Amino acid sequence: MLSSLFLLKALLALGTLTSWVAAGEHEFGGECPADPLPCKELCDGDESCPQGQKCCSTGCGHSCRGDIIGGRAGTCPRVLVGLCIVTCMGDEHCPAGSRCCKSGCGRFCVPPDMLRLVGQEP
């Protein structure tokens, strides 16, 4: 008998929940914001973007982006010792032309060592 009452209460609760969802009471008011990257061609290849940015697909167009996965070109300089500050977490937090480099106990933006990029020894 007790299990029958429990089952009846569960079915009533489920019915109430179903009617609440069907009535649309779970919807929020307001409007969605405008798409910040509309379907436009805002660049034509990496060379048309500012230094340190890449021309990336937005799904229906192209736009210059600075938060590139994989980081920027060049390597971090070798002598970065004793600076225990953190001013960046990745290259995308640095100005164009700089990389976010480790300093032993911190990270900060510095111009990359471009000699290693082209295969020459410093």
C-alpha positions as CSV (number, residue, x, y, z in Angstrom):
1,M,0.0,0.0,0.0
2,L,2.8,2.4,0.9
3,S,4.6,1.7,-2.4
4,S,1.4,2.4,-4.3
5,L,1.1,5.9,-2.6
6,F,4.7,6.6,-3.5
7,L,4.2,5.6,-7.1
8,L,1.0,7.8,-7.3
9,K,2.9,10.8,-5.9
10,A,5.8,10.3,-8.4
11,L,3.4,10.2,-11.3
12,L,1.6,13.3,-10.2
13,A,4.9,15.1,-9.8
14,L,6.0,14.0,-13.3
15,G,2.7,15.2,-14.7
16,T,3.2,18.6,-13.1
17,L,6.7,18.9,-14.5
18,T,5.6,17.9,-18.0
19,S,2.9,20.6,-18.0
20,W,5.4,23.2,-16.8
21,V,7.8,22.4,-19.6
22,A,5.1,22.3,-22.2
23,A,3.7,25.7,-21.1
24,G,7.1,27.3,-22.0
25,E,7.7,28.6,-18.4
26,H,11.4,27.6,-18.8
27,E,12.1,30.2,-21.4
28,F,14.0,33.4,-20.6
29,G,13.1,36.9,-21.6
30,G,15.2,39.2,-23.7
31,E,16.9,38.9,-27.1
32,C,20.1,37.3,-28.2
33,P,23.0,39.8,-28.9
34,A,24.1,40.5,-32.4
35,D,26.8,38.3,-33.9
36,P,30.2,40.0,-33.3
37,L,31.6,38.4,-36.4
38,P,29.0,38.7,-39.2
39,C,29.2,36.7,-42.4
40,K,31.7,39.1,-44.0
41,E,35.1,38.7,-45.6
42,L,37.2,41.0,-43.3
43,C,40.6,39.7,-44.6
44,D,42.2,38.0,-47.6
45,G,45.0,35.8,-46.3
46,D,47.4,36.3,-43.4
47,E,49.3,39.1,-45.2
48,S,46.2,41.3,-45.0
49,C,46.1,41.1,-41.2
50,P,48.2,43.2,-38.7
51,Q,51.5,41.6,-37.6
52,G,51.0,38.7,-35.2
53,Q,47.5,38.0,-36.5
54,K,46.1,35.4,-38.8
55,C,43.2,35.4,-41.3
56,C,40.8,32.8,-39.8
57,S,37.5,31.3,-40.9
58,T,34.4,32.4,-38.9
59,G,32.3,29.7,-40.4
60,C,30.7,32.0,-43.0
61,G,33.5,34.5,-43.7
62,H,37.0,35.4,-42.6
63,S,38.4,37.7,-39.8
64,C,41.9,38.6,-38.4
65,R,42.5,36.9,-35.1
66,G,45.3,37.3,-32.6
67,D,44.5,34.3,-30.4
68,I,46.2,31.7,-32.6
69,I,46.3,28.2,-31.4
70,G,49.9,27.0,-31.4
71,G,51.4,30.4,-30.6
72,R,53.5,32.8,-32.6
73,A,56.6,32.5,-34.7
74,G,60.1,32.6,-33.3
75,T,61.5,31.1,-30.1
76,C,61.9,32.6,-26.6
77,P,65.3,34.0,-25.8
78,R,67.6,31.8,-23.7
79,V,68.4,34.3,-20.9
80,L,65.2,34.8,-18.9
81,V,66.3,34.1,-15.3
82,G,65.2,35.8,-12.1
83,L,62.0,37.4,-13.2
84,C,59.2,36.0,-11.0
85,I,56.3,37.9,-12.5
86,V,53.4,36.6,-14.5
87,T,52.0,39.1,-17.1
88,C,50.7,36.6,-19.6
89,M,49.5,33.0,-19.9
90,G,49.9,32.6,-23.7
91,D,51.0,34.5,-26.8
92,E,47.4,35.8,-27.3
93,H,47.9,38.0,-24.2
94,C,50.9,39.7,-25.6
95,P,51.1,42.6,-28.2
96,A,51.7,41.8,-31.8
97,G,55.3,40.6,-32.4
98,S,55.9,39.4,-28.9
99,R,55.7,35.9,-27.3
100,C,54.7,34.9,-23.8
101,C,57.9,33.3,-22.4
102,K,58.8,31.4,-19.2
103,S,61.4,32.9,-17.0
104,G,62.0,30.1,-14.5
105,C,59.3,31.2,-12.0
106,G,57.2,33.6,-14.1
107,R,55.9,34.4,-17.6
108,F,56.1,37.7,-19.5
109,C,55.9,39.1,-23.1
110,V,59.2,39.5,-24.9
111,P,60.2,39.9,-28.6
112,P,61.0,36.4,-30.0
113,D,64.4,35.2,-31.1
114,M,63.8,35.2,-34.8
115,L,67.2,33.8,-35.8
116,R,66.2,30.3,-34.7
117,L,63.0,30.6,-36.7
118,V,65.0,30.9,-40.0
119,G,67.4,28.1,-39.0
120,Q,70.5,30.3,-38.3
121,E,72.5,30.1,-35.1
122,P,72.5,33.2,-32.8
